[in-house]
């Protein structure tokens, strides 16, 4: 599919691409994240770590054939296994893609080395849609990284509303405010709010 990027210095967000789909623009390039018009359901996303793990396996196989050293296979396979285990453990951490973290409005919380400050608020954007104001994050991870999270308003197991929040790449130790967008109305009643990394 050929898409034309938004013009100028367009901030990250979902924008209409040439196919008519709402696609995530990260500020520099299109990503594979899409949503249907009028909905914020993200299309199924292949997790980045899967591609990286496949590449690590291919590199390991290449080392075996190019170097001709069978001893490297055991060590490389062990490293690949550790990498896979580490990524799977990250997915299960509170706030990881497979384990949403319950949060309270205005309270501070942490997700995998991203520390979110207290003082944020939930509002509607004046048209009834969910608006998250003043949600700030400090990157205490090992490397520069971007936040791409989902905040869900839940009633039991039902998602009543969802908003996607993101940042530009944040340097280690730097604090920035997340940009949040939603096409869902702020529900009048919900029993909890959750946050999770999208990948």
LODO-456026 format. One line per field, with one value per residue (C-alpha): y, z, x. Coordinates in steps of 0.001 Angstrom, whole numbers, always signed. Each point is the difference from the previous one (the first is absolute). Example, Ala and Ser with C-alpha at 12.3 -4.5 7.8 and 13.67 -1.06 7.14 Angstrom:
% LODO-456026
c2	-4500 / +3440
c3	+7800 / -660
c1	+12300 / +1370
END
This chain:
% LODO-456026
c2	+0 / +3432 / +2784 / +3621 / +1344 / +3020 / +3240 / +2268 / -858 / -1871 / -1295 / -3727 / -1224 / -1921 / +1562 / -1011 / -1684 / -360 / -3276 / +1738 / -1712 / +1819 / -799 / +951 / +2670 / +5 / +3480 / -1310 / -3089 / -2035 / -3054 / -3194 / +1151 / +757 / +651 / +29 / +3402 / +823 / -2667 / -212 / -3745 / -620 / -2601 / -3109 / +974 / -2250 / +649 / +1453 / -2469 / -2874 / +1408 / +666 / -3551 / -1440 / +2139 / -1229 / -3604 / +701 / +1624 / -3011 / -2363 / +2163 / -137 / -3796 / -342 / +2862 / -586 / -3765 / +14 / -2299 / +1240 / +3399 / -1560 / -997 / +3421 / +1947 / -2120 / +638 / +3771 / -142 / -1961 / +2573 / +2836 / -1697 / -701 / +3627 / +1366 / -2418 / +1010 / +3684 / -723 / -1435 / +2896 / +2276 / +2365 / -2268 / -819 / -3150 / +1295 / +3371 / +1967 / +1521 / +3703 / +2761 / +3463 / +2431 / -2670 / -810 / -3443 / -1805 / -2297 / -1744 / +2872 / +2773 / +1965 / +1940 / +3064 / +800 / +2803 / -1179 / +419 / -1616 / +2307 / +142 / +1999 / +2257 / -2325 / -2877 / -2011 / -1229 / +2459 / -767 / +3221 / +477 / -3627 / +328 / -2792 / -224 / -2534 / -2040 / -2847 / -924 / +1700 / +2791 / -1214 / +1141 / -660 / -1467 / -1039 / -709 / +1367 / -1865 / +830 / -3335 / -1305 / -3576 / -1575 / +2483 / +2805 / +3041 / +2455 / -30 / +2721 / -370 / +2043 / +455 / +1985 / +800 / -1981 / +983 / +84 / -1845 / +2222 / +2365 / +842 / +781 / +266 / -2682 / +902 / -1898 / -450 / -1770 / -179 / -1632 / +1932 / +292 / -2504 / +1315 / -3122 / -2431 / -2143 / +312 / +1570 / -2061 / +786 / -2283 / +272 / -827 / -2046
c3	+0 / -886 / +2420 / -29 / +3371 / +1533 / -1138 / +2059 / +3569 / +848 / +3615 / +699 / -268 / -2087 / -3447 / -3144 / -2468 / -3766 / +467 / +2163 / +3212 / +3188 / +379 / +2792 / -1048 / +2550 / -999 / -2623 / -1668 / -326 / +2277 / -359 / +2669 / -1489 / +1325 / -1615 / -476 / +3065 / +2075 / +1874 / -236 / -1203 / -2679 / +1232 / +347 / -364 / +2987 / -844 / +2161 / -2190 / -3027 / +2058 / +1370 / -3507 / -1121 / +2970 / -977 / -3635 / +1154 / +2196 / -2939 / -2206 / +2602 / +10 / -3783 / -605 / +2961 / -51 / +3776 / +1631 / +3473 / -777 / -665 / +3634 / +1332 / -2643 / +480 / +3742 / -615 / -2364 / +2596 / +2686 / -2308 / -737 / +3704 / +873 / -2583 / +1137 / +3632 / -1013 / -1620 / +3332 / +2172 / +1414 / -2853 / -2626 / -3199 / +1525 / +3556 / +294 / +3190 / +1937 / +669 / +1943 / -1402 / +1092 / +1654 / -1040 / -1376 / -1872 / -3031 / -952 / +870 / -1133 / +3112 / -358 / +2247 / +2271 / -859 / -3310 / -624 / -1949 / -1859 / -3156 / -2942 / -138 / -2507 / +2455 / -1013 / +2550 / +702 / +2252 / +1166 / +1466 / -121 / +287 / -263 / +910 / -1874 / +2535 / -2446 / -1237 / -3408 / -1791 / -616 / -924 / +1951 / -1937 / +2473 / +176 / +2851 / +363 / +1998 / +1148 / +1420 / +1016 / -3063 / -2440 / -1497 / +70 / -1465 / -1134 / -628 / -1601 / +1484 / -1427 / +253 / -2279 / +816 / +3562 / +1112 / +3185 / +2999 / -2085 / +832 / -2590 / -217 / -1892 / -2884 / +322 / -2613 / +96 / -2020 / +2893 / +2281 / +3647 / +1795 / +2846 / +2099 / -7 / +2716 / -867 / -2310 / -1434 / -1938 / -2074 / -2536 / -3446 / -883
c1	+0 / +1381 / -747 / +1055 / +1232 / -1671 / +1586 / +2206 / +952 / -3192 / -15 / -441 / -3582 / -2534 / -550 / -1848 / +2358 / -500 / -1898 / -2595 / +1174 / +930 / +3718 / +2462 / +2531 / +2881 / +1162 / +2420 / -1496 / -3190 / -222 / -2055 / -2496 / -3425 / -3462 / -3391 / -1603 / -2108 / +1726 / +3259 / +407 / +3549 / +457 / +1775 / +3633 / +2982 / +2202 / +3387 / +1833 / -1218 / +1804 / +3116 / -33 / -354 / +2951 / +2058 / -760 / +998 / +3257 / +703 / -533 / +2264 / +2785 / -277 / +438 / +2455 / +2277 / -285 / +279 / -2529 / +936 / -1548 / -3398 / -577 / +1037 / -1932 / -3116 / +222 / +197 / -2987 / -1953 / +891 / -1072 / -3324 / -568 / +816 / -2483 / -2723 / +617 / -298 / -3395 / -1195 / +1264 / -2721 / -829 / +1570 / -1932 / -1502 / -561 / -1825 / +744 / -2915 / +635 / -1779 / -654 / +2698 / +2183 / +3580 / +890 / +2793 / +50 / +3259 / +2328 / -2347 / -1005 / -3269 / -428 / -2941 / -2416 / -1490 / -3725 / -2824 / -2380 / -2017 / +1298 / -3067 / -1675 / -411 / +3094 / +2540 / +2819 / +2989 / +1666 / +3476 / +1175 / +3801 / +2560 / +3688 / +2124 / +1971 / +612 / +3471 / -383 / -1852 / -3557 / -3509 / -3174 / -2931 / -2696 / -3718 / -2103 / -3289 / -3122 / -1418 / -3288 / +718 / +1630 / -1556 / +2075 / -2298 / +2506 / +3603 / +2561 / +3420 / +2844 / +3478 / +3223 / +2881 / +3171 / +954 / +3649 / +959 / -846 / -2144 / -3640 / -2666 / -3809 / -1898 / -2296 / -3300 / -2734 / -3336 / -3172 / -1889 / -2318 / +1010 / -2238 / -2152 / +724 / +2909 / +1538 / +3699 / +2560 / +2857 / +3172 / +2196 / +2801 / -1332 / +3122
END
